[in-house]
Amino acid sequence: MGPDLTKLDWKTVSARDEARRARVQQILDAGGAKVGLDYFHAAMVSQHGMEVANYQRSHALAVKAAELDPTLKQARWLAAASKDRELMHLGKPQLYGTQFRVVEGKWELHAVDPSITDEERAKWNVPPLEEARKKVETMNARPK
């Protein structure tokens, strides 16, 4: 089980994350990313931003990582998750079912575009939608 997210000092965490994103951008601008894993790690740092532009950047970097290294399954998943996070923050349904949120004290799966199939999810290393729905039940069953 991870840290209790309700007890974190989010101001400190956000400032540290912003500094990390700035440093990653410097590395990218200097041509420091060479292989898929470099782009994947850069995408992960961007994914944890607070603005839509961060998620868009994360998606582009994760797609690049997957193109450079097709065996990098986590890059495909991150490309899907960053696209879902972007859509969620724009108030639109997500495509793949990777994003959850708390509403009135309970976890829920953010709305999902019904036209996306589990076969499409599999291409992006995302489990079937039914697994995401079961995950919500598990998350809500945890002691508070």
N, CA, C and O atoms as a GROMACS GRO file, in nm:
protein
  576
    1MET      N    1   0.085  -0.117   0.000
    1MET     CA    2   0.000   0.000   0.000
    1MET      C    3   0.090   0.124   0.000
    1MET      O    4   0.189   0.128   0.073
    2GLY      N    5   0.055   0.222  -0.080
    2GLY     CA    6   0.134   0.344  -0.095
    2GLY      C    7   0.109   0.441   0.019
    2GLY      O    8   0.042   0.408   0.116
    3PRO      N    9   0.164   0.561   0.005
    3PRO     CA   10   0.149   0.662   0.110
    3PRO      C   11   0.005   0.710   0.119
    3PRO      O   12  -0.071   0.700   0.022
    4ASP      N   13  -0.032   0.762   0.235
    4ASP     CA   14  -0.165   0.821   0.253
    4ASP      C   15  -0.165   0.956   0.183
    4ASP      O   16  -0.105   1.052   0.232
    5LEU      N   17  -0.231   0.964   0.069
    5LEU     CA   18  -0.229   1.084  -0.014
    5LEU      C   19  -0.295   1.203   0.055
    5LEU      O   20  -0.271   1.318   0.016
    6THR      N   21  -0.378   1.177   0.154
    6THR     CA   22  -0.443   1.288   0.225
    6THR      C   23  -0.348   1.358   0.322
    6THR      O   24  -0.376   1.468   0.368
    7LYS      N   25  -0.235   1.295   0.351
    7LYS     CA   26  -0.142   1.352   0.448
    7LYS      C   27  -0.018   1.414   0.383
    7LYS      O   28   0.072   1.462   0.453
    8LEU      N   29  -0.012   1.414   0.250
    8LEU     CA   30   0.103   1.473   0.182
    8LEU      C   31   0.093   1.625   0.180
    8LEU      O   32  -0.016   1.681   0.176
    9ASP      N   33   0.208   1.691   0.184
    9ASP     CA   34   0.215   1.836   0.169
    9ASP      C   35   0.219   1.864   0.019
    9ASP      O   36   0.326   1.867  -0.042
   10TRP      N   37   0.102   1.886  -0.039
   10TRP     CA   38   0.091   1.896  -0.184
   10TRP      C   39   0.162   2.018  -0.241
   10TRP      O   40   0.204   2.016  -0.356
   11LYS      N   41   0.176   2.125  -0.160
   11LYS     CA   42   0.249   2.243  -0.207
   11LYS      C   43   0.395   2.207  -0.233
   11LYS      O   44   0.452   2.246  -0.335
   12THR      N   45   0.454   2.134  -0.141
   12THR     CA   46   0.593   2.091  -0.154
   12THR      C   47   0.607   1.992  -0.270
   12THR      O   48   0.700   2.003  -0.351
   13VAL      N   49   0.517   1.897  -0.277
   13VAL     CA   50   0.522   1.797  -0.384
   13VAL      C   51   0.509   1.866  -0.520
   13VAL      O   52   0.585   1.835  -0.612
   14SER      N   53   0.415   1.957  -0.533
   14SER     CA   54   0.393   2.026  -0.661
   14SER      C   55   0.515   2.108  -0.703
   14SER      O   56   0.552   2.109  -0.821
   15ALA      N   57   0.578   2.176  -0.607
   15ALA     CA   58   0.697   2.255  -0.639
   15ALA      C   59   0.811   2.165  -0.686
   15ALA      O   60   0.882   2.198  -0.781
   16ARG      N   61   0.828   2.052  -0.619
   16ARG     CA   62   0.932   1.957  -0.658
   16ARG      C   63   0.904   1.899  -0.796
   16ARG      O   64   0.994   1.886  -0.878
   17ASP      N   65   0.778   1.865  -0.822
   17ASP     CA   66   0.739   1.812  -0.952
   17ASP      C   67   0.764   1.914  -1.063
   17ASP      O   68   0.811   1.878  -1.171
   18GLU      N   69   0.732   2.039  -1.038
   18GLU     CA   70   0.753   2.144  -1.138
   18GLU      C   71   0.902   2.159  -1.169
   18GLU      O   72   0.939   2.176  -1.285
   19ALA      N   73   0.986   2.153  -1.067
   19ALA     CA   74   1.131   2.161  -1.088
   19ALA      C   75   1.179   2.041  -1.172
   19ALA      O   76   1.265   2.056  -1.258
   20ARG      N   77   1.123   1.925  -1.145
   20ARG     CA   78   1.160   1.805  -1.223
   20ARG      C   79   1.118   1.820  -1.369
   20ARG      O   80   1.194   1.784  -1.459
   21ARG      N   81   0.997   1.872  -1.392
   21ARG     CA   82   0.952   1.890  -1.530
   21ARG      C   83   1.041   1.989  -1.605
   21ARG      O   84   1.073   1.969  -1.722
   22ALA      N   85   1.082   2.095  -1.536
   22ALA     CA   86   1.172   2.193  -1.599
   22ALA      C   87   1.306   2.129  -1.633
   22ALA      O   88   1.360   2.153  -1.741
   23ARG      N   89   1.359   2.047  -1.543
   23ARG     CA   90   1.488   1.982  -1.568
   23ARG      C   91   1.476   1.881  -1.684
   23ARG      O   92   1.565   1.873  -1.768
   24VAL      N   93   1.368   1.807  -1.687
   24VAL     CA   94   1.348   1.712  -1.797
   24VAL      C   95   1.340   1.786  -1.930
   24VAL      O   96   1.395   1.740  -2.029
   25GLN      N   97   1.273   1.899  -1.932
   25GLN     CA   98   1.263   1.977  -2.055
   25GLN      C   99   1.401   2.024  -2.100
   25GLN      O  100   1.431   2.024  -2.219
   26GLN      N  101   1.486   2.064  -2.006
   26GLN     CA  102   1.624   2.103  -2.040
   26GLN      C  103   1.698   1.986  -2.104
   26GLN      O  104   1.767   2.003  -2.204
   27ILE      N  105   1.683   1.869  -2.046
   27ILE     CA  106   1.750   1.750  -2.099
   27ILE      C  107   1.699   1.719  -2.240
   27ILE      O  108   1.778   1.690  -2.330
   28LEU      N  109   1.568   1.725  -2.259
   28LEU     CA  110   1.510   1.700  -2.392
   28LEU      C  111   1.559   1.803  -2.493
   28LEU      O  112   1.597   1.769  -2.604
   29ASP      N  113   1.557   1.930  -2.453
   29ASP     CA  114   1.601   2.038  -2.543
   29ASP      C  115   1.747   2.023  -2.583
   29ASP      O  116   1.786   2.062  -2.693
   30ALA      N  117   1.827   1.967  -2.494
   30ALA     CA  118   1.969   1.948  -2.521
   30ALA      C  119   1.996   1.818  -2.600
   30ALA      O  120   2.111   1.786  -2.628
   31GLY      N  121   1.890   1.746  -2.634
   31GLY     CA  122   1.908   1.621  -2.709
   31GLY      C  123   1.950   1.504  -2.622
   31GLY      O  124   2.007   1.407  -2.672
   32GLY      N  125   1.922   1.513  -2.493
   32GLY     CA  126   1.966   1.410  -2.399
   32GLY      C  127   1.885   1.282  -2.403
   32GLY      O  128   1.931   1.179  -2.353
   33ALA      N  129   1.767   1.285  -2.462
   33ALA     CA  130   1.687   1.163  -2.474
   33ALA      C  131   1.729   1.090  -2.601
   33ALA      O  132   1.728   1.147  -2.710
   34LYS      N  133   1.766   0.964  -2.586
   34LYS     CA  134   1.817   0.887  -2.701
   34LYS      C  135   1.735   0.762  -2.732
   34LYS      O  136   1.715   0.728  -2.848
   35VAL      N  137   1.690   0.695  -2.628
   35VAL     CA  138   1.622   0.566  -2.646
   35VAL      C  139   1.481   0.573  -2.588
   35VAL      O  140   1.445   0.668  -2.519
   36GLY      N  141   1.403   0.472  -2.617
   36GLY     CA  142   1.265   0.468  -2.572
   36GLY      C  143   1.249   0.490  -2.423
   36GLY      O  144   1.160   0.564  -2.380
   37LEU      N  145   1.334   0.428  -2.343
   37LEU     CA  146   1.323   0.441  -2.198
   37LEU      C  147   1.346   0.586  -2.154
   37LEU      O  148   1.284   0.630  -2.057
   38ASP      N  149   1.433   0.660  -2.222
   38ASP     CA  150   1.454   0.801  -2.190
   38ASP      C  151   1.324   0.879  -2.209
   38ASP      O  152   1.284   0.958  -2.123
   39TYR      N  153   1.258   0.855  -2.321
   39TYR     CA  154   1.132   0.924  -2.350
   39TYR      C  155   1.022   0.880  -2.255
   39TYR      O  156   0.938   0.960  -2.215
   40PHE      N  157   1.021   0.752  -2.218
   40PHE     CA  158   0.922   0.702  -2.123
   40PHE      C  159   0.936   0.774  -1.989
   40PHE      O  160   0.837   0.821  -1.933
   41HIS      N  161   1.059   0.783  -1.938
   41HIS     CA  162   1.079   0.849  -1.809
   41HIS      C  163   1.041   0.997  -1.816
   41HIS      O  164   0.983   1.050  -1.721
   42ALA      N  165   1.073   1.063  -1.926
   42ALA     CA  166   1.034   1.202  -1.945
   42ALA      C  167   0.880   1.214  -1.947
   42ALA      O  168   0.824   1.307  -1.890
   43ALA      N  169   0.815   1.119  -2.012
   43ALA     CA  170   0.669   1.118  -2.018
   43ALA      C  171   0.608   1.101  -1.879
   43ALA      O  172   0.508   1.164  -1.847
   44MET      N  173   0.668   1.016  -1.798
   44MET     CA  174   0.616   0.991  -1.663
   44MET      C  175   0.623   1.119  -1.578
   44MET      O  176   0.531   1.148  -1.502
   45VAL      N  177   0.731   1.193  -1.592
   45VAL     CA  178   0.744   1.319  -1.517
   45VAL      C  179   0.636   1.416  -1.563
   45VAL      O  180   0.574   1.483  -1.480
   46SER      N  181   0.612   1.426  -1.692
   46SER     CA  182   0.508   1.516  -1.743
   46SER      C  183   0.369   1.472  -1.701
   46SER      O  184   0.283   1.556  -1.674
   47GLN      N  185   0.346   1.343  -1.696
   47GLN     CA  186   0.214   1.288  -1.661
   47GLN      C  187   0.168   1.338  -1.524
   47GLN      O  188   0.048   1.350  -1.500
   48HIS      N  189   0.261   1.367  -1.437
   48HIS     CA  190   0.225   1.407  -1.301
   48HIS      C  191   0.212   1.558  -1.284
   48HIS      O  192   0.221   1.610  -1.173
   49GLY      N  193   0.192   1.628  -1.394
   49GLY     CA  194   0.164   1.771  -1.388
   49GLY      C  195   0.019   1.796  -1.351
   49GLY      O  196  -0.057   1.703  -1.325
   50MET      N  197  -0.016   1.922  -1.348
   50MET     CA  198  -0.152   1.959  -1.309
   50MET      C  199  -0.229   2.026  -1.422
   50MET      O  200  -0.344   2.067  -1.403
   51GLU      N  201  -0.167   2.038  -1.538
   51GLU     CA  202  -0.231   2.109  -1.648
   51GLU      C  203  -0.243   2.019  -1.771
   51GLU      O  204  -0.165   1.926  -1.790
   52VAL      N  205  -0.342   2.049  -1.853
   52VAL     CA  206  -0.367   1.971  -1.974
   52VAL      C  207  -0.242   1.964  -2.061
   52VAL      O  208  -0.213   1.860  -2.120
   53ALA      N  209  -0.168   2.073  -2.069
   53ALA     CA  210  -0.045   2.074  -2.151
   53ALA      C  211   0.054   1.968  -2.102
   53ALA      O  212   0.126   1.910  -2.184
   54ASN      N  213   0.060   1.942  -1.972
   54ASN     CA  214   0.148   1.837  -1.920
   54ASN      C  215   0.107   1.700  -1.971
   54ASN      O  216   0.192   1.619  -2.008
   55TYR      N  217  -0.023   1.674  -1.974
   55TYR     CA  218  -0.072   1.544  -2.019
   55TYR      C  219  -0.051   1.527  -2.170
   55TYR      O  220  -0.019   1.418  -2.217
   56GLN      N  221  -0.068   1.636  -2.243
   56GLN     CA  222  -0.043   1.631  -2.387
   56GLN      C  223   0.104   1.602  -2.415
   56GLN      O  224   0.137   1.524  -2.504
   57ARG      N  225   0.191   1.666  -2.339
   57ARG     CA  226   0.335   1.644  -2.353
   57ARG      C  227   0.370   1.500  -2.317
   57ARG      O  228   0.447   1.434  -2.387
   58SER      N  229   0.312   1.452  -2.209
   58SER     CA  230   0.336   1.314  -2.166
   58SER      C  231   0.293   1.216  -2.276
   58SER      O  232   0.365   1.120  -2.305
   59HIS      N  233   0.178   1.241  -2.335
   59HIS     CA  234   0.128   1.152  -2.441
   59HIS      C  235   0.225   1.148  -2.558
   59HIS      O  236   0.260   1.041  -2.607
   60ALA      N  237   0.269   1.265  -2.604
   60ALA     CA  238   0.362   1.271  -2.718
   60ALA      C  239   0.493   1.198  -2.686
   60ALA      O  240   0.546   1.126  -2.770
   61LEU      N  241   0.544   1.217  -2.566
   61LEU     CA  242   0.670   1.152  -2.526
   61LEU      C  243   0.653   1.001  -2.514
   61LEU      O  244   0.742   0.925  -2.553
   62ALA      N  245   0.540   0.957  -2.459
   62ALA     CA  246   0.516   0.813  -2.444
   62ALA      C  247   0.498   0.746  -2.581
   62ALA      O  248   0.547   0.635  -2.603
   63VAL      N  249   0.428   0.814  -2.672
   63VAL     CA  250   0.414   0.759  -2.809
   63VAL      C  251   0.553   0.746  -2.872
   63VAL      O  252   0.582   0.645  -2.936
   64LYS      N  253   0.638   0.847  -2.856
   64LYS     CA  254   0.775   0.843  -2.910
   64LYS      C  255   0.852   0.725  -2.850
   64LYS      O  256   0.922   0.653  -2.920
   65ALA      N  257   0.837   0.707  -2.719
   65ALA     CA  258   0.904   0.594  -2.652
   65ALA      C  259   0.860   0.462  -2.711
   65ALA      O  260   0.943   0.374  -2.737
   66ALA      N  261   0.730   0.446  -2.731
   66ALA     CA  262   0.676   0.322  -2.787
   66ALA      C  263   0.721   0.300  -2.932
   66ALA      O  264   0.745   0.187  -2.974
   67GLU      N  265   0.733   0.408  -3.007
   67GLU     CA  266   0.781   0.397  -3.145
   67GLU      C  267   0.928   0.354  -3.148
   67GLU      O  268   0.967   0.270  -3.230
   68LEU      N  269   1.008   0.411  -3.059
   68LEU     CA  270   1.150   0.377  -3.055
   68LEU      C  271   1.174   0.236  -3.004
   68LEU      O  272   1.268   0.169  -3.046
   69ASP      N  273   1.088   0.190  -2.911
   69ASP     CA  274   1.104   0.058  -2.853
   69ASP      C  275   0.968  -0.009  -2.841
   69ASP      O  276   0.902   0.003  -2.738
   70PRO      N  277   0.925  -0.079  -2.946
   70PRO     CA  278   0.794  -0.144  -2.944
   70PRO      C  279   0.776  -0.247  -2.833
   70PRO      O  280   0.663  -0.286  -2.803
   71THR      N  281   0.885  -0.292  -2.771
   71THR     CA  282   0.872  -0.389  -2.661
   71THR      C  283   0.844  -0.320  -2.528
   71THR      O  284   0.820  -0.388  -2.427
   72LEU      N  285   0.846  -0.189  -2.524
   72LEU     CA  286   0.827  -0.111  -2.401
   72LEU      C  287   0.677  -0.097  -2.373
   72LEU      O  288   0.616   0.006  -2.403
   73LYS      N  289   0.619  -0.203  -2.315
   73LYS     CA  290   0.475  -0.206  -2.291
   73LYS      C  291   0.428  -0.092  -2.202
   73LYS      O  292   0.319  -0.038  -2.222
   74GLN      N  293   0.511  -0.055  -2.104
   74GLN     CA  294   0.469   0.051  -2.013
   74GLN      C  295   0.458   0.186  -2.085
   74GLN      O  296   0.383   0.272  -2.040
   75ALA      N  297   0.530   0.204  -2.193
   75ALA     CA  298   0.519   0.329  -2.271
   75ALA      C  299   0.384   0.334  -2.342
   75ALA      O  300   0.322   0.440  -2.351
   76ARG      N  301   0.339   0.220  -2.393
   76ARG     CA  302   0.208   0.218  -2.458
   76ARG      C  303   0.099   0.248  -2.356
   76ARG      O  304   0.007   0.325  -2.384
   77TRP      N  305   0.110   0.187  -2.237
   77TRP     CA  306   0.011   0.214  -2.133
   77TRP      C  307   0.012   0.362  -2.095
   77TRP      O  308  -0.094   0.423  -2.080
   78LEU      N  309   0.130   0.420  -2.080
   78LEU     CA  310   0.140   0.560  -2.041
   78LEU      C  311   0.084   0.653  -2.149
   78LEU      O  312   0.026   0.757  -2.118
   79ALA      N  313   0.101   0.616  -2.274
   79ALA     CA  314   0.042   0.695  -2.384
   79ALA      C  315  -0.110   0.696  -2.369
   79ALA      O  316  -0.174   0.801  -2.386
   80ALA      N  317  -0.168   0.582  -2.338
   80ALA     CA  318  -0.314   0.573  -2.318
   80ALA      C  319  -0.356   0.650  -2.194
   80ALA      O  320  -0.453   0.726  -2.197
   81ALA      N  321  -0.284   0.631  -2.084
   81ALA     CA  322  -0.320   0.696  -1.958
   81ALA      C  323  -0.309   0.849  -1.967
   81ALA      O  324  -0.393   0.920  -1.912
   82SER      N  325  -0.208   0.898  -2.035
   82SER     CA  326  -0.192   1.043  -2.047
   82SER      C  327  -0.302   1.102  -2.136
   82SER      O  328  -0.350   1.213  -2.110
   83LYS      N  329  -0.342   1.029  -2.241
   83LYS     CA  330  -0.454   1.075  -2.324
   83LYS      C  331  -0.582   1.075  -2.241
   83LYS      O  332  -0.660   1.170  -2.248
   84ASP      N  333  -0.603   0.970  -2.163
   84ASP     CA  334  -0.721   0.965  -2.076
   84ASP      C  335  -0.721   1.079  -1.975
   84ASP      O  336  -0.825   1.141  -1.951
   85ARG      N  337  -0.607   1.107  -1.916
   85ARG     CA  338  -0.600   1.214  -1.817
   85ARG      C  339  -0.630   1.350  -1.881
   85ARG      O  340  -0.700   1.433  -1.824
   86GLU      N  341  -0.576   1.371  -2.001
   86GLU     CA  342  -0.605   1.495  -2.075
   86GLU      C  343  -0.756   1.510  -2.095
   86GLU      O  344  -0.813   1.614  -2.065
   87LEU      N  345  -0.819   1.404  -2.147
   87LEU     CA  346  -0.963   1.409  -2.175
   87LEU      C  347  -1.044   1.432  -2.047
   87LEU      O  348  -1.139   1.510  -2.046
   88MET      N  349  -1.006   1.364  -1.939
   88MET     CA  350  -1.077   1.380  -1.813
   88MET      C  351  -1.071   1.525  -1.766
   88MET      O  352  -1.171   1.581  -1.723
   89HIS      N  353  -0.952   1.585  -1.774
   89HIS     CA  354  -0.937   1.723  -1.728
   89HIS      C  355  -1.005   1.824  -1.821
   89HIS      O  356  -1.028   1.938  -1.783
   90LEU      N  357  -1.036   1.782  -1.942
   90LEU     CA  358  -1.113   1.865  -2.034
   90LEU      C  359  -1.264   1.842  -2.019
   90LEU      O  360  -1.345   1.904  -2.089
   91GLY      N  361  -1.300   1.752  -1.926
   91GLY     CA  362  -1.441   1.724  -1.902
   91GLY      C  363  -1.502   1.631  -2.007
   91GLY      O  364  -1.624   1.628  -2.024
   92LYS      N  365  -1.418   1.555  -2.076
   92LYS     CA  366  -1.465   1.463  -2.180
   92LYS      C  367  -1.448   1.319  -2.133
   92LYS      O  368  -1.369   1.293  -2.042
   93PRO      N  369  -1.520   1.225  -2.193
   93PRO     CA  370  -1.499   1.084  -2.159
   93PRO      C  371  -1.358   1.039  -2.199
   93PRO      O  372  -1.304   1.080  -2.301
   94GLN      N  373  -1.301   0.955  -2.116
   94GLN     CA  374  -1.171   0.898  -2.150
   94GLN      C  375  -1.190   0.786  -2.252
   94GLN      O  376  -1.301   0.737  -2.272
   95LEU      N  377  -1.080   0.747  -2.315
   95LEU     CA  378  -1.086   0.644  -2.417
   95LEU      C  379  -1.064   0.504  -2.361
   95LEU      O  380  -1.135   0.411  -2.396
   96TYR      N  381  -0.965   0.490  -2.273
   96TYR     CA  382  -0.916   0.357  -2.237
   96TYR      C  383  -0.959   0.307  -2.100
   96TYR      O  384  -0.955   0.186  -2.074
   97GLY      N  385  -1.000   0.396  -2.011
   97GLY     CA  386  -1.044   0.353  -1.878
   97GLY      C  387  -0.931   0.342  -1.778
   97GLY      O  388  -0.931   0.252  -1.694
   98THR      N  389  -0.835   0.433  -1.784
   98THR     CA  390  -0.721   0.430  -1.691
   98THR      C  391  -0.734   0.530  -1.576
   98THR      O  392  -0.655   0.525  -1.482
   99GLN      N  393  -0.834   0.620  -1.582
   99GLN     CA  394  -0.840   0.730  -1.486
   99GLN      C  395  -0.959   0.716  -1.390
   99GLN      O  396  -1.073   0.691  -1.431
  100PHE      N  397  -0.927   0.733  -1.262
  100PHE     CA  398  -1.024   0.724  -1.154
  100PHE      C  399  -1.024   0.858  -1.081
  100PHE      O  400  -0.926   0.933  -1.086
  101ARG      N  401  -1.133   0.887  -1.014
  101ARG     CA  402  -1.140   1.010  -0.935
  101ARG      C  403  -1.232   0.987  -0.817
  101ARG      O  404  -1.312   0.893  -0.815
  102VAL      N  405  -1.220   1.074  -0.718
  102VAL     CA  406  -1.305   1.065  -0.600
  102VAL      C  407  -1.421   1.163  -0.618
  102VAL      O  408  -1.401   1.282  -0.645
  103VAL      N  409  -1.542   1.112  -0.604
  103VAL     CA  410  -1.663   1.194  -0.609
  103VAL      C  411  -1.743   1.163  -0.483
  103VAL      O  412  -1.780   1.049  -0.456
  104GLU      N  413  -1.770   1.269  -0.406
  104GLU     CA  414  -1.846   1.255  -0.281
  104GLU      C  415  -1.789   1.145  -0.192
  104GLU      O  416  -1.862   1.064  -0.136
  105GLY      N  417  -1.656   1.143  -0.182
  105GLY     CA  418  -1.588   1.050  -0.092
  105GLY      C  419  -1.571   0.908  -0.143
  105GLY      O  420  -1.518   0.823  -0.070
  106LYS      N  421  -1.613   0.881  -0.265
  106LYS     CA  422  -1.598   0.746  -0.319
  106LYS      C  423  -1.525   0.751  -0.452
  106LYS      O  424  -1.542   0.844  -0.531
  107TRP      N  425  -1.443   0.648  -0.476
  107TRP     CA  426  -1.373   0.637  -0.604
  107TRP      C  427  -1.472   0.598  -0.712
  107TRP      O  428  -1.566   0.522  -0.688
  108GLU      N  429  -1.450   0.652  -0.831
  108GLU     CA  430  -1.526   0.609  -0.948
  108GLU      C  431  -1.435   0.613  -1.070
  108GLU      O  432  -1.337   0.686  -1.075
  109LEU      N  433  -1.471   0.532  -1.166
  109LEU     CA  434  -1.404   0.533  -1.296
  109LEU      C  435  -1.461   0.651  -1.372
  109LEU      O  436  -1.582   0.662  -1.389
  110HIS      N  437  -1.373   0.740  -1.420
  110HIS     CA  438  -1.421   0.852  -1.499
  110HIS      C  439  -1.492   0.797  -1.623
  110HIS      O  440  -1.455   0.690  -1.673
  111ALA      N  441  -1.592   0.869  -1.674
  111ALA     CA  442  -1.670   0.826  -1.790
  111ALA      C  443  -1.578   0.779  -1.903
  111ALA      O  444  -1.474   0.839  -1.929
  112VAL      N  445  -1.621   0.671  -1.970
  112VAL     CA  446  -1.540   0.609  -2.076
  112VAL      C  447  -1.618   0.612  -2.207
  112VAL      O  448  -1.738   0.583  -2.211
  113ASP      N  449  -1.550   0.649  -2.314
  113ASP     CA  450  -1.608   0.648  -2.449
  113ASP      C  451  -1.646   0.504  -2.483
  113ASP      O  452  -1.559   0.417  -2.487
  114PRO      N  453  -1.774   0.477  -2.507
  114PRO     CA  454  -1.818   0.339  -2.531
  114PRO      C  455  -1.773   0.282  -2.666
  114PRO      O  456  -1.787   0.162  -2.689
  115SER      N  457  -1.721   0.366  -2.755
  115SER     CA  458  -1.681   0.315  -2.887
  115SER      C  459  -1.544   0.247  -2.885
  115SER      O  460  -1.507   0.181  -2.982
  116ILE      N  461  -1.469   0.262  -2.776
  116ILE     CA  462  -1.337   0.199  -2.767
  116ILE      C  463  -1.351   0.056  -2.716
  116ILE      O  464  -1.412   0.032  -2.611
  117THR      N  465  -1.296  -0.037  -2.789
  117THR     CA  466  -1.310  -0.179  -2.756
  117THR      C  467  -1.194  -0.226  -2.667
  117THR      O  468  -1.090  -0.161  -2.657
  118ASP      N  469  -1.215  -0.341  -2.604
  118ASP     CA  470  -1.108  -0.402  -2.526
  118ASP      C  471  -0.991  -0.442  -2.616
  118ASP      O  472  -0.876  -0.443  -2.571
  119GLU      N  473  -1.019  -0.474  -2.742
  119GLU     CA  474  -0.911  -0.504  -2.837
  119GLU      C  475  -0.823  -0.381  -2.857
  119GLU      O  476  -0.701  -0.392  -2.862
  120GLU      N  477  -0.885  -0.265  -2.868
  120GLU     CA  478  -0.809  -0.140  -2.882
  120GLU      C  479  -0.730  -0.112  -2.754
  120GLU      O  480  -0.615  -0.070  -2.759
  121ARG      N  481  -0.791  -0.136  -2.640
  121ARG     CA  482  -0.721  -0.119  -2.512
  121ARG      C  483  -0.597  -0.208  -2.508
  121ARG      O  484  -0.490  -0.165  -2.465
  122ALA      N  485  -0.612  -0.330  -2.552
  122ALA     CA  486  -0.500  -0.426  -2.549
  122ALA      C  487  -0.382  -0.375  -2.632
  122ALA      O  488  -0.266  -0.398  -2.596
  123LYS      N  489  -0.410  -0.307  -2.743
  123LYS     CA  490  -0.301  -0.252  -2.826
  123LYS      C  491  -0.217  -0.153  -2.747
  123LYS      O  492  -0.098  -0.133  -2.776
  124TRP      N  493  -0.278  -0.090  -2.648
  124TRP     CA  494  -0.210   0.012  -2.567
  124TRP      C  495  -0.172  -0.043  -2.429
  124TRP      O  496  -0.140   0.034  -2.338
  125ASN      N  497  -0.175  -0.176  -2.415
  125ASN     CA  498  -0.135  -0.242  -2.291
  125ASN      C  499  -0.225  -0.202  -2.174
  125ASN      O  500  -0.180  -0.192  -2.060
  126VAL      N  501  -0.353  -0.179  -2.203
  126VAL     CA  502  -0.452  -0.145  -2.101
  126VAL      C  503  -0.543  -0.266  -2.084
  126VAL      O  504  -0.589  -0.323  -2.183
  127PRO      N  505  -0.570  -0.305  -1.960
  127PRO     CA  506  -0.659  -0.419  -1.936
  127PRO      C  507  -0.802  -0.392  -1.984
  127PRO      O  508  -0.838  -0.277  -2.010
  128PRO      N  509  -0.882  -0.496  -1.997
  128PRO     CA  510  -1.022  -0.479  -2.035
  128PRO      C  511  -1.096  -0.385  -1.939
  128PRO      O  512  -1.058  -0.373  -1.822
  129LEU      N  513  -1.198  -0.320  -1.987
  129LEU     CA  514  -1.273  -0.223  -1.908
  129LEU      C  515  -1.333  -0.286  -1.782
  129LEU      O  516  -1.341  -0.221  -1.678
  130GLU      N  517  -1.373  -0.410  -1.791
  130GLU     CA  518  -1.430  -0.478  -1.674
  130GLU      C  519  -1.331  -0.482  -1.558
  130GLU      O  520  -1.371  -0.473  -1.442
  131GLU      N  521  -1.201  -0.495  -1.588
  131GLU     CA  522  -1.100  -0.494  -1.482
  131GLU      C  523  -1.093  -0.358  -1.413
  131GLU      O  524  -1.074  -0.351  -1.292
  132ALA      N  525  -1.110  -0.250  -1.489
  132ALA     CA  526  -1.111  -0.116  -1.430
  132ALA      C  527  -1.231  -0.101  -1.337
  132ALA      O  528  -1.220  -0.042  -1.230
  133ARG      N  529  -1.344  -0.154  -1.379
  133ARG     CA  530  -1.465  -0.147  -1.295
  133ARG      C  531  -1.446  -0.224  -1.165
  133ARG      O  532  -1.489  -0.180  -1.059
  134LYS      N  533  -1.381  -0.340  -1.174
  134LYS     CA  534  -1.354  -0.418  -1.053
  134LYS      C  535  -1.254  -0.346  -0.962
  134LYS      O  536  -1.263  -0.354  -0.840
  135LYS      N  537  -1.159  -0.276  -1.023
  135LYS     CA  538  -1.060  -0.201  -0.946
  135LYS      C  539  -1.128  -0.095  -0.860
  135LYS      O  540  -1.087  -0.072  -0.746
  136VAL      N  541  -1.232  -0.030  -0.913
  136VAL     CA  542  -1.307   0.070  -0.836
  136VAL      C  543  -1.365   0.006  -0.711
  136VAL      O  544  -1.357   0.063  -0.602
  137GLU      N  545  -1.423  -0.111  -0.726
  137GLU     CA  546  -1.480  -0.181  -0.610
  137GLU      C  547  -1.374  -0.208  -0.505
  137GLU      O  548  -1.396  -0.188  -0.386
  138THR      N  549  -1.258  -0.253  -0.549
  138THR     CA  550  -1.147  -0.280  -0.457
  138THR      C  551  -1.102  -0.152  -0.388
  138THR      O  552  -1.079  -0.151  -0.267
  139MET      N  553  -1.088  -0.044  -0.465
  139MET     CA  554  -1.044   0.084  -0.408
  139MET      C  555  -1.143   0.134  -0.303
  139MET      O  556  -1.101   0.189  -0.200
  140ASN      N  557  -1.271   0.116  -0.327
  140ASN     CA  558  -1.372   0.162  -0.233
  140ASN      C  559  -1.387   0.071  -0.112
  140ASN      O  560  -1.440   0.113  -0.010
  141ALA      N  561  -1.339  -0.053  -0.123
  141ALA     CA  562  -1.349  -0.147  -0.012
  141ALA      C  563  -1.234  -0.130   0.088
  141ALA      O  564  -1.239  -0.185   0.199
  142ARG      N  565  -1.131  -0.055   0.050
  142ARG     CA  566  -1.018  -0.034   0.142
  142ARG      C  567  -1.061   0.046   0.264
  142ARG      O  568  -1.146   0.135   0.254
  143PRO      N  569  -1.002   0.012   0.380
  143PRO     CA  570  -1.035   0.092   0.499
  143PRO      C  571  -0.986   0.236   0.482
  143PRO      O  572  -0.880   0.260   0.424
  144LYS      N  573  -1.063   0.328   0.530
  144LYS     CA  574  -1.028   0.471   0.518
  144LYS      C  575  -0.927   0.512   0.622
  144LYS      O  576  -0.886   0.628   0.626
   0.00000   0.00000   0.00000
